[in-house]
Amino acid sequence: MSVRVSKMIVVSSDHLDEEGRRFLTRQLKEGPSEAWVIPHDYGHMVHVPEGDEWPNVSSSVIDLFNLARREGAGWVFIDCDEPVTDELIDYTTATPLAIMTHLQEKRE
């Protein structure tokens, strides 16, 4: 019997908005309802859940899930020391207009 290997993407915690941070905290406090979250010293490891609809998950976390899926990964490692990527919004520097534009593009 072979061992299953699950890939992981590593992203900066700067790609989480405040709602995304609250989501991770809620999952840790209340137990996993939407995704498994494992804390570590520099951020979180998050299992990418099955399905395509996550009504209680912030758009920044959904962006992480979608990126992981495109890369064939089952986990997201959110690390405060990881550099930001151009593939995701950097919520520490993005203007409100840039964030709104991004959200509008996702709806279309």
N, C-alpha and C positions, 0 to 999 in steps of 0.2 A: 504494500500500500504506500502510495506516495504522499508527501506532505503538501498541503495547499499553501501557496505563498500569496500574500496580499500586499500590493504596492501601497506606498504612502507618498503623498505630496507634502512638501514643507513650505509654509507660507508665513509671512510676517503678521504679527498681531495687529499691525497698522491697517490691515484689510478688514478688520471688524469694526462696525459702527457700534454705538452705545447699546442699541437694541440687541445686537449680536452678542455682546459681552454679557448682557443680562440673561439672554437665552442660555449661554453656557453655565452661568452661575445657577440659574434655576434648575437646569438638568442635574447639576452636582448636588444641590440641596434636596430636591424632591425625588430624585431618581430618574432614570431615563424614560421619557415618554416619547420623545421624537428621535433621539440619537444617544448613543453611548458616548459619554465624555469622561476622559481620564485626565486628571490634573498632573502637571509636572512642574518642575522648578521655574521654567521659563515660559509657560503657557499651558496648552491643552492638546491632547490627542482626541480626535473626534472620529467615530465610525460613521461612514457615509451610509445612511439608511436606504432601504429598498423603496421602490415607488418613485413617483414623480411629483407628488403633491405633499407639501408640508405646511399646512395652514398656520401653525404656531411658531414658525421659524422665520427669523429676520432675513431680509433680502441679502445682507452681506454674508450670512452663513450659507444661504442657498447658492450664492455665487461660488463659495468654496466647494460645496458639494458638486456643483456642475463642472467646475474645473477638474476636480478629482475624477469624476466619471469620464470626462474627455481624455484624461491621461491613463485611464484604466486602473485607477487607484481606489482602494476600499477604505482608506484612512486619510485624514488631514492632520498634520502636525503643525499646530499654530505656535510659533516661536517668536518671542519678543526681540531676539537678536537677528532674525532672518531679514535680509534686505527685501524691500518691496519689489513686486513684479509689475510690469506694464499691463499684464492681463487682468488685473483687478484694481478697484478703486483704492487709493490710499486715503483713508478717512481722516488722517492727521493733517493732510494738506489740501484735500479737495474742497472746493467752494460749494456752497449750497446749490448753486446753479448746476455745477458739474454732476453732483449727486442726483438732482432731480432729472437731468437729461439722461443719465444712465438708467434710472428707474423707468423713465418713459420709454426708452429704447427696448428694455426688456419686455414691456407690455405689448409691444407691436409685433 
